[in-house]
Amino acid sequence: MKPTSPLRKAIEIVGSQNKLAKILGKRQSVIWAWLKRGTVSAEYVLKVEQATGGRVTRHELRPDLYPKEDQEESTTGTTESTTLH
């Protein structure tokens, strides 16, 4: 079974491509193009994350722009470091 893409997961959460498009102020054809291309435009990543209530994260949508460390830092508001003793 093929894993669900983060964008498909976001579409399922909000209900449809049309609903996600309306939330983002775009046309459904833009959402379809993102699905076909396999990536969400950088300027909409945070909006998609917000539309899903954080159930689809910016890291899941665009790990090239939002590495895992950045995601953790932004959710906690601080940078956590570990020290080995």
Secondary structure, 3 states (H helix, E strand, C coil): CCCCCHHHHHHHHHCCHHHHHHHHCCCHHHHHHHHHHCCCCHHHHHHHHHHCCCCCCHHHHCCCCCCHHHHHHHHHCCCCCCCCC
